[in-house]
Amino acid sequence: MERLILPEQIPTERLLMQRQRYEDAEEIFYAYASKPEATRYVSWPTHQSIRTTRDYLQYARSARNLGLDYTYSMRLVETSQLVGSYGVINENGRIQFGYILSPTYWNKGLATEACRGVTTLLNSLPSIHRIGTYVDCENTASIRVLEKCGYQQEAKLRHWMRFPNQENLAKDCWVYVWPKSNEA
């Protein structure tokens, strides 16, 4: 597996995305990880305790050290307030990503700004040959973000993923990909 090296920080106009830290566990828990409305469309169960958040952060540290999975805290530049997180998974130059925002910060363009910033960075790396993600067909907010950022809908995957915060039902998902000009 080819190791991907991503920076510790990714700045945008209003956000500073930085490597998640173990010390941020309580902020992460209270901002979004424990909120059912925020975790509805993610691949992990809503956190019931800060211990769960801390366990996740230990995993995130080791995965980052292996160069396989990068998780960034998203903070407002002006106040340093935690607003969400952004994750990038590397599978031999094929990138999958996802994000989550605190409900307090929905509908402010922050997910779009983060997505554009990360996409710009990923597109600058020659070892990456594909950037994409999948999204629950009912997650209209994330679909809008992806389309505003220039991602193209590639396929519909029937009963693709079980979402633990939706009664673990297998849901249909859209695959969105970045239209790289060098794809074969």
GUBADO-749298 format. One record per residue (C-alpha): residue in one letter; x, y, z. Coordinates in steps of 0.1 Angstrom, whole numbers, plus 2048, in hexadecimal, padded with zeros to 3 digits. Layout:
AXYZ...
This chain:
M800800800E80F8217F6R81283A812L80285C80CI81187A81EL7F8895826P8008B5839E7F88BA85EQ7E28D8855I7CC8E2837P7C2907839T7A4916826E796939828R781933847L78D911853L7AD902860M7AC8DC85CQ7C68CC872R7D08A987DQ7B789E897R7C689C8BAY7BE8858D7E7BA8A48EDD79C8AF8D7A7878918E2E76E8A48F7E7698C08DDI7648A68C1F74B8928D7Y7368B08DFA7388C28BEY72D8A68A7A7378828B0S71B87E8CAK70088F8B6P6E88788A4E6DE89388BA703897881T70C872880R6ED86686CY70186184BV723856858S732833858W73883287EP71F83189BT7168508AEH72E8538CCQ71E84B8EDS73C855902I75C86A900R76E848904T76183E8E2T76F85F8D3R7908598E4D7928368D6Y78B8438B4L7A785D8B7Q7C08428C0Y7B682F8A1A7B984F88CR7DC856899S7E983388FA7D783486DR7E7856865N80984986FL80582D856G7FB84683BL7DA837835D7BF84B846Y7C187184ET7A8882864Y7A78A7868S7958BD881M7848DA870R7878FA884L77C91E87DV79B934876E78D95288AT7839408AAS79491D8A9Q77190E8AFL76E8EA8A5V7538E788AG7598C387DS7728AB86DY77D8A084CG78C87D844V7A1871827I7A784C821N7C3841809E7C181F7F7N7E081F7E0G7D98427D1R7B383D7D1I7A48567EAQ7848547FCF779870813G75E87B82AY755897842I73E8A085EL7338C286DS7248CC88EP6FF8D4887T7068F7895Y71B8FE875W7058EF85BN6FB90483DK71891C83FG72D90F822L7478FF839A7458DC82BT7478E9808E7668FE811A7778E1822C76F8CA805R77D8E27ECG79D8E7801V7A48C2805T79C8BB7E0T7B58D67D5L7CF8C67EBL7C88A37DFN7C88AD7BAS7EC8BB7BFL7F98997C9P8058847ABS8018637BDI7DC8677BFH7C98597A2R7A585A7AEI79286F7C7G76E8677D1T75585E7ECY73384E7F0V71585E800D6F385180CC6DB85A7F0E6C586C80AN6E2882816T6D88A0800A6EF8B9814S70E8A580CI70389F7E8R7008C57E4V7238CA7F3L7338B17DBE7228BF7BDK72B8E37C6C74F8D87C9G74F8C97A6Y74C8A47AEQ73888F795Q71F87479DE72D85478FA71683879AK6FA82D7B2L7038107C8R6E47FD7D3H6E47F37F8W7097FD7FAM70E80681ER6FF7FF840F6FD820853P6FE817878N6EA836882Q6CE82E86AE6C480D87AN6E17FC868L6CD7FA848A6DF7F5827K6DA815814D6DF81F7F0C6FC8367EAW70884D7CFV72D84C7C5Y73C86E7BEV75E8727AEW77588E7A5P77889177FK79E88E77BS7AA893758N7C487775AE7AC85B762A7AF83D74B
